[in-house]
Amino acid sequence: MSAGLDPRLLARAREVVADTTGFRDDAIAQEAVERVLRAELARGRVPTEVLSELQQLGSPLAYTLVRAVLVGETYFFRQPEHFRYITQEGIPAALRHGAMHLRGWSAGCATGEEAYSLAACLLACAPAGMPVEVVGTDLHEASLEAARRGTYGAWSRRESAPALHPVYELLNGRQVSILPEVRKVTRFAPANLLAPLPERFGQFDFILCRNVLTYFSPSARDAAIVHLARALAPGGLLFLGTVEVDRAPPGLTREGAPELQAFRKPRPEERPFAQLPVAPPVPAPRMTPAPRRLSAPTPVSPTPPSPPPSPARMHLQALERIEEGNVAGATAVLELLVKQAPDYLPGLLELALLRERAGARDAAFPLMRALRTRAGQLPPDALVDGPEALPARFYLASADAYLNLGALE
């Protein structure tokens, strides 16, 4: 243990970072945590006072710790194979399916080079007049401020990453500035991958989240990937870092070579349950006069009622309504589902997220608390039945992340 620092203080500081960022314990830089704590103690604060503040996730010290450990390594057109795939495969496919706009999300954008690279890529390939928009999000507000300034030095322009599309212009001998047309279609906002992206951001045709999930714990990574997949438009592409996942995320299909780490969200007509064969209509029987009866007819047993749909089937019905834009219909189905099957974890999570997107956070919190309680009663690796077979630890991590973030706000 580091000399001069209270072990309880160090342990709590690392817990705060892990709860906020989703980082694995071994991905949290010890020297960064110690530097922040020593700076607080050097101001004359005593360890018990610092520890007391760290019990509040939304405290200024908590944010200082998070800023200290975040990794902000990025540059223009990093992993150029992703931008080439978007240009050669992704955008043509979107246009073939009648896209009216092109939207991208740089998740964990740091100082903005990736977001601007994606914007330049979409602008270069979009038909004249087609709207283009890119959103960059990050936890670190100082990084977002740098992204909004849009001024970069030589470190952001690497020879290993060629300038595939026009993105900046020379400002002076050492710096460049983002082109006005690229800056115009790019915006930045704070967001945490452990929580769903707010509904106001909409869905995206292309999402880049590269070399971010590498630092996450398994449960935090699973939660983040589900949130990323939910933000994909049907037919949209998600690009992850080289070693971040070893299989296609639930509900997505792999595109291109395995090392590309590109995954596509199927369109509604491509879903397996949308392709089930429909039984041909049964012709009505010919009616013939009944013979005259001399005795009372034999009573006919009533037809037994059809069994109610399974929780998973009701969940799929709700998802269909969400994709159709019928939020009220989806809410009604999910409310009935939660009432009939209160232990069905995917239903609790889906309804909570739907209420969060509608701005009804007070109604979402009880559902997340119920989700955490029920998920905590299962073995962490027990697979939970639903549209996507996910382990119980995913639902527990999702609930914990949501409730902890609520405490931060």
C-alpha positions as CSV (number, residue, x, y, z in Angstrom):
1,M,0.0,0.0,0.0
2,S,1.2,3.5,-0.8
3,A,3.0,5.1,2.2
4,G,1.3,8.0,3.8
5,L,-2.2,7.4,2.5
6,D,-5.0,5.8,4.5
7,P,-5.9,2.4,2.9
8,R,-9.6,3.1,3.4
9,L,-9.2,6.4,1.5
10,L,-7.5,4.7,-1.4
11,A,-10.0,1.9,-1.6
12,R,-13.0,4.3,-1.5
13,A,-11.4,6.5,-4.2
14,R,-11.0,3.5,-6.5
15,E,-14.6,2.4,-5.8
16,V,-15.9,5.9,-6.9
17,V,-13.9,5.7,-10.1
18,A,-15.1,2.2,-10.9
19,D,-18.8,3.0,-10.1
20,T,-18.7,6.1,-12.3
21,T,-16.6,4.9,-15.3
22,G,-17.1,1.1,-15.3
23,F,-13.4,0.6,-15.4
24,R,-11.9,-2.6,-14.2
25,D,-9.9,-2.3,-11.0
26,D,-6.6,-3.0,-12.8
27,A,-7.4,-0.3,-15.4
28,I,-7.6,2.5,-12.8
29,A,-4.2,4.2,-12.7
30,Q,-3.0,4.1,-9.1
31,E,-0.7,7.0,-9.5
32,A,-3.5,9.2,-10.8
33,V,-5.7,8.4,-7.8
34,E,-2.8,9.0,-5.4
35,R,-2.0,12.3,-7.0
36,V,-5.5,13.6,-6.5
37,L,-5.7,12.4,-2.9
38,R,-2.3,13.8,-2.0
39,A,-3.3,17.2,-3.5
40,E,-6.4,17.2,-1.3
41,L,-4.3,16.4,1.9
42,A,-1.7,19.0,0.9
43,R,-4.5,21.6,1.1
44,G,-4.8,20.8,4.9
45,R,-7.7,18.4,4.7
46,V,-7.7,15.4,7.0
47,P,-8.3,11.9,5.7
48,T,-11.7,11.5,7.5
49,E,-12.9,14.7,5.8
50,V,-11.8,13.5,2.3
51,L,-13.3,10.1,3.0
52,S,-16.6,11.7,4.0
53,E,-16.8,13.6,0.7
54,L,-16.1,10.5,-1.3
55,Q,-19.2,8.9,0.1
56,Q,-21.1,11.3,-2.2
57,L,-20.7,10.2,-5.8
58,G,-21.6,13.6,-7.1
59,S,-19.1,15.5,-5.1
60,P,-16.4,17.7,-6.8
61,L,-13.7,15.4,-5.6
62,A,-15.4,12.4,-7.3
63,Y,-15.4,14.3,-10.6
64,T,-11.7,15.3,-10.1
65,L,-10.8,11.6,-9.6
66,V,-12.7,10.5,-12.7
67,R,-11.0,13.2,-14.8
68,A,-7.6,12.1,-13.5
69,V,-8.0,8.5,-14.6
70,L,-9.7,8.9,-18.0
71,V,-7.6,8.0,-21.0
72,G,-7.8,10.5,-23.8
73,E,-5.5,9.1,-26.5
74,T,-6.9,9.8,-30.0
75,Y,-6.1,11.3,-33.4
76,F,-7.6,11.9,-36.8
77,F,-8.7,8.8,-38.8
78,R,-7.4,6.4,-36.2
79,Q,-8.0,2.8,-37.5
80,P,-8.6,4.0,-41.1
81,E,-10.0,0.6,-42.1
82,H,-13.3,1.6,-40.3
83,F,-13.6,4.8,-42.3
84,R,-12.9,2.9,-45.5
85,Y,-15.6,0.3,-44.6
86,I,-18.1,3.1,-43.9
87,T,-17.3,4.7,-47.3
88,Q,-17.3,1.5,-49.4
89,E,-20.0,-0.5,-47.7
90,G,-21.9,1.3,-45.0
91,I,-23.0,4.5,-46.8
92,P,-23.9,2.7,-50.1
93,A,-26.1,0.2,-48.1
94,A,-27.8,3.0,-46.3
95,L,-28.6,4.8,-49.5
96,R,-29.9,1.6,-51.2
97,H,-32.4,1.3,-48.3
98,G,-33.7,4.8,-48.8
99,A,-31.7,6.8,-46.1
100,M,-32.9,10.4,-45.9
101,H,-29.9,11.5,-43.7
102,L,-26.6,10.1,-42.3
103,R,-26.0,10.3,-38.6
104,G,-23.0,9.2,-36.6
105,W,-22.0,8.9,-32.9
106,S,-18.5,9.0,-31.6
107,A,-18.9,7.4,-28.1
108,G,-16.0,8.3,-25.8
109,C,-14.8,11.0,-28.2
110,A,-12.1,12.5,-25.9
111,T,-10.9,15.7,-27.5
112,G,-13.0,15.2,-30.7
113,E,-10.6,14.0,-33.4
114,E,-12.7,10.9,-34.0
115,A,-16.0,12.7,-34.2
116,Y,-14.6,15.2,-36.7
117,S,-13.1,12.4,-38.8
118,L,-16.5,10.6,-38.9
119,A,-18.2,13.9,-39.9
120,A,-15.7,14.4,-42.7
121,C,-16.2,10.9,-43.9
122,L,-20.0,11.2,-44.1
123,L,-19.8,14.6,-45.7
124,A,-17.5,13.4,-48.4
125,C,-19.8,10.5,-49.4
126,A,-23.3,11.9,-48.8
127,P,-25.3,12.9,-51.9
128,A,-25.5,16.7,-52.4
129,G,-28.0,18.2,-50.0
130,M,-28.4,15.1,-47.8
131,P,-28.3,16.1,-44.1
132,V,-25.3,14.9,-42.1
133,E,-25.0,15.0,-38.3
134,V,-22.4,13.6,-35.9
135,V,-22.5,13.6,-32.1
136,G,-19.5,13.2,-29.9
137,T,-19.9,12.3,-26.2
138,D,-17.5,11.9,-23.3
139,L,-17.5,12.0,-19.5
140,H,-14.7,14.6,-19.3
141,E,-16.1,18.1,-19.8
142,A,-12.6,19.6,-20.3
143,S,-12.1,17.2,-23.2
144,L,-15.4,18.3,-24.7
145,E,-14.4,21.9,-24.4
146,A,-11.2,21.1,-26.3
147,A,-13.3,19.3,-29.0
148,R,-15.6,22.3,-29.4
149,R,-12.6,24.6,-29.9
150,G,-11.5,22.4,-32.8
151,T,-7.8,23.4,-32.8
152,Y,-5.2,20.7,-32.9
153,G,-1.4,20.2,-33.0
154,A,0.9,17.7,-34.6
155,W,0.1,14.9,-32.1
156,S,-3.4,14.7,-33.5
157,R,-2.1,14.2,-37.0
158,R,-0.2,10.9,-37.2
159,E,1.5,9.5,-40.3
160,S,0.0,6.1,-39.3
161,A,-3.5,7.4,-39.9
162,P,-3.8,9.0,-43.4
163,A,-6.0,12.0,-44.0
164,L,-8.7,10.1,-45.9
165,H,-11.1,13.1,-46.2
166,P,-10.8,16.9,-45.9
167,V,-11.2,17.6,-42.1
168,Y,-9.0,20.5,-41.2
169,E,-7.1,23.5,-42.6
170,L,-3.7,24.9,-41.6
171,L,-4.0,27.6,-38.9
172,N,-0.4,28.4,-38.5
173,G,2.9,26.6,-38.7
174,R,2.1,24.1,-36.0
175,Q,-1.7,24.0,-35.6
176,V,-4.7,23.1,-37.7
177,S,-8.4,24.1,-37.4
178,I,-11.4,22.1,-38.2
179,L,-13.0,23.1,-41.6
180,P,-16.2,25.2,-41.1
181,E,-18.4,22.7,-43.0
182,V,-17.2,19.8,-40.8
183,R,-17.6,21.8,-37.6
184,K,-21.1,22.8,-38.6
185,V,-22.4,19.2,-38.6
186,T,-20.6,18.1,-35.4
187,R,-21.8,18.7,-31.8
188,F,-20.5,17.5,-28.5
189,A,-22.3,16.6,-25.2
190,P,-21.5,14.9,-21.9
191,A,-22.7,11.3,-21.6
192,N,-21.8,8.1,-19.8
193,L,-21.8,4.8,-21.6
194,L,-23.1,3.1,-18.4
195,A,-26.5,4.8,-19.0
196,P,-28.7,4.8,-22.0
197,L,-28.1,7.8,-24.4
198,P,-31.0,10.2,-23.8
199,E,-33.9,9.8,-26.3
200,R,-33.4,13.3,-27.7
201,F,-30.2,12.2,-29.5
202,G,-32.2,9.7,-31.6
203,Q,-30.6,6.8,-33.4
204,F,-27.5,6.6,-35.5
205,D,-26.4,4.9,-38.8
206,F,-22.8,4.6,-37.6
207,I,-21.4,4.4,-34.1
208,L,-17.7,4.4,-33.3
209,C,-16.7,3.2,-29.8
210,R,-13.1,2.1,-30.2
211,N,-10.5,1.5,-27.5
212,V,-13.0,2.6,-24.7
213,L,-14.5,-0.7,-23.5
214,T,-11.0,-2.1,-23.2
215,Y,-10.8,-0.6,-19.7
216,F,-14.3,-1.7,-18.6
217,S,-15.2,-4.5,-16.3
218,P,-17.1,-7.4,-18.0
219,S,-20.4,-6.4,-16.5
220,A,-19.9,-2.7,-17.4
221,R,-18.8,-3.6,-20.9
222,D,-21.9,-5.7,-21.4
223,A,-24.1,-2.9,-20.2
224,A,-22.4,-0.3,-22.4
225,I,-22.7,-2.5,-25.5
226,V,-26.4,-3.0,-25.0
227,H,-26.8,0.8,-24.7
228,L,-24.8,1.3,-27.9
229,A,-26.8,-1.3,-29.8
230,R,-30.1,0.3,-28.7
231,A,-28.8,3.6,-30.2
232,L,-28.2,2.0,-33.6
233,A,-30.8,2.6,-36.3
234,P,-32.0,-0.6,-38.1
235,G,-29.2,-1.5,-40.6
236,G,-26.8,0.7,-38.7
237,L,-23.1,-0.3,-38.0
238,L,-21.3,-0.4,-34.7
239,F,-17.4,-0.3,-34.7
240,L,-15.5,-1.5,-31.6
241,G,-11.8,-1.7,-30.8
242,T,-9.7,-4.6,-32.0
243,V,-9.7,-6.7,-28.7
244,E,-12.8,-5.5,-27.0
245,V,-15.2,-8.4,-27.8
246,D,-14.7,-11.9,-29.1
247,R,-18.2,-12.4,-30.5
248,A,-21.1,-10.4,-32.0
249,P,-23.0,-8.5,-29.3
250,P,-26.6,-9.7,-28.7
251,G,-29.0,-8.7,-31.4
252,L,-26.2,-7.7,-33.9
253,T,-24.5,-9.6,-36.7
254,R,-20.8,-9.4,-37.6
255,E,-19.9,-7.6,-40.8
256,G,-16.7,-7.9,-42.8
257,A,-13.6,-9.7,-41.5
258,P,-13.5,-10.6,-37.8
259,E,-10.6,-8.3,-37.1
260,L,-12.7,-5.3,-38.4
261,Q,-14.9,-5.6,-35.3
262,A,-17.9,-4.2,-37.2
263,F,-21.4,-5.2,-36.2
264,R,-24.8,-4.5,-37.9
265,K,-28.2,-4.2,-36.5
266,P,-30.7,-6.2,-38.6
267,R,-33.6,-4.4,-40.1
268,P,-37.1,-5.4,-39.0
269,E,-37.7,-7.5,-42.1
270,E,-34.5,-9.5,-41.4
271,R,-35.5,-10.6,-37.9
272,P,-36.1,-14.4,-37.5
273,F,-39.5,-13.9,-35.9
274,A,-40.6,-11.7,-38.8
275,Q,-39.8,-14.5,-41.3
276,L,-41.9,-17.2,-39.7
277,P,-44.1,-19.0,-42.3
278,V,-47.7,-18.1,-42.2
279,A,-50.1,-21.0,-42.2
280,P,-52.5,-20.9,-45.2
281,P,-56.1,-20.1,-44.4
282,V,-58.3,-23.1,-43.7
283,P,-61.4,-23.2,-46.0
284,A,-64.7,-23.1,-44.2
285,P,-66.4,-26.5,-44.1
286,R,-69.5,-27.0,-46.3
287,M,-72.6,-26.8,-44.3
288,T,-75.2,-29.6,-44.7
289,P,-78.6,-29.8,-43.0
290,A,-78.4,-31.6,-39.7
291,P,-80.5,-34.7,-39.4
292,R,-83.6,-34.4,-37.3
293,R,-83.0,-35.4,-33.7
294,L,-85.5,-37.2,-31.6
295,S,-83.5,-36.7,-28.4
296,A,-81.7,-33.8,-26.8
297,P,-78.4,-32.9,-28.5
298,T,-75.1,-33.8,-26.7
299,P,-73.7,-30.7,-25.0
300,V,-70.6,-29.3,-26.7
301,S,-67.6,-28.5,-24.4
302,P,-66.5,-24.8,-24.7
303,T,-63.3,-24.2,-26.5
304,P,-60.5,-23.6,-23.9
305,P,-59.1,-20.1,-24.0
306,S,-55.7,-19.6,-25.7
307,P,-52.7,-19.4,-23.3
308,P,-51.4,-15.9,-22.7
309,P,-48.3,-15.0,-24.7
310,S,-45.0,-15.7,-23.0
311,P,-43.1,-12.8,-21.4
312,A,-40.4,-13.0,-24.1
313,R,-43.1,-12.8,-26.8
314,M,-44.8,-9.8,-25.1
315,H,-41.3,-8.1,-24.9
316,L,-40.9,-8.6,-28.6
317,Q,-44.3,-7.0,-29.3
318,A,-43.2,-4.0,-27.2
319,L,-39.9,-3.7,-29.2
320,E,-41.9,-3.9,-32.5
321,R,-44.0,-0.9,-31.3
322,I,-41.0,1.0,-30.2
323,E,-39.5,0.6,-33.7
324,E,-42.8,1.8,-35.2
325,G,-42.7,4.9,-33.0
326,N,-45.7,3.7,-31.0
327,V,-44.3,4.6,-27.6
328,A,-47.7,4.6,-25.9
329,G,-48.5,1.1,-27.3
330,A,-45.1,-0.2,-26.2
331,T,-45.6,1.3,-22.7
332,A,-49.0,-0.4,-22.3
333,V,-47.5,-3.8,-23.3
334,L,-44.6,-3.5,-21.0
335,E,-46.7,-2.3,-18.1
336,L,-48.9,-5.4,-18.5
337,L,-45.8,-7.6,-18.9
338,V,-44.3,-6.3,-15.6
339,K,-47.6,-6.8,-13.8
340,Q,-48.1,-10.4,-15.1
341,A,-44.4,-11.4,-14.8
342,P,-42.7,-9.2,-12.1
343,D,-39.6,-11.5,-12.1
344,Y,-39.0,-11.1,-15.9
345,L,-35.8,-9.0,-15.7
346,P,-35.7,-7.8,-19.3
347,G,-39.2,-6.4,-19.0
348,L,-38.3,-4.4,-15.9
349,L,-35.2,-3.0,-17.6
350,E,-37.1,-2.2,-20.9
351,L,-39.9,-0.4,-19.1
352,A,-37.5,1.5,-16.9
353,L,-35.5,2.7,-20.0
354,L,-38.7,3.7,-21.8
355,R,-39.7,5.8,-18.9
356,E,-36.3,7.3,-18.6
357,R,-36.4,8.3,-22.3
358,A,-39.8,9.9,-21.7
359,G,-38.4,12.0,-18.9
360,A,-40.3,10.1,-16.2
361,R,-37.3,9.3,-14.0
362,D,-39.3,9.1,-10.8
363,A,-41.2,6.2,-12.4
364,A,-38.0,4.6,-13.7
365,F,-36.2,4.4,-10.3
366,P,-38.6,1.9,-8.6
367,L,-38.3,-0.4,-11.6
368,M,-34.5,-0.2,-11.5
369,R,-34.5,-0.9,-7.7
370,A,-36.8,-3.9,-8.3
371,L,-34.4,-5.1,-11.1
372,R,-31.4,-4.8,-8.8
373,T,-33.1,-6.8,-6.1
374,R,-34.3,-9.6,-8.3
375,A,-31.1,-9.8,-10.3
376,G,-29.1,-10.0,-7.1
377,Q,-31.0,-13.1,-6.1
378,L,-29.7,-15.0,-9.1
379,P,-26.2,-16.5,-9.8
380,P,-24.2,-13.9,-11.6
381,D,-23.7,-16.0,-14.7
382,A,-27.2,-17.5,-14.9
383,L,-28.6,-16.8,-18.3
384,V,-31.9,-14.9,-18.2
385,D,-34.5,-15.7,-20.9
386,G,-35.6,-12.9,-23.2
387,P,-35.1,-11.6,-26.7
388,E,-31.4,-11.6,-25.9
389,A,-30.0,-14.3,-23.5
390,L,-27.9,-12.2,-21.1
391,P,-26.4,-13.2,-17.7
392,A,-28.0,-11.9,-14.5
393,R,-24.8,-9.9,-13.8
394,F,-25.7,-7.7,-16.8
395,Y,-29.0,-6.7,-15.3
396,L,-27.5,-6.1,-11.9
397,A,-24.8,-3.9,-13.4
398,S,-27.3,-2.0,-15.5
399,A,-29.4,-1.3,-12.4
400,D,-26.4,-0.3,-10.3
401,A,-25.1,2.0,-13.0
402,Y,-28.4,3.7,-13.4
403,L,-29.0,4.2,-9.7
404,N,-25.5,5.4,-9.1
405,L,-25.7,7.9,-11.9
406,G,-28.9,9.1,-10.5
407,A,-27.1,9.9,-7.3
408,L,-24.5,11.8,-9.3
409,E,-27.0,14.2,-10.9
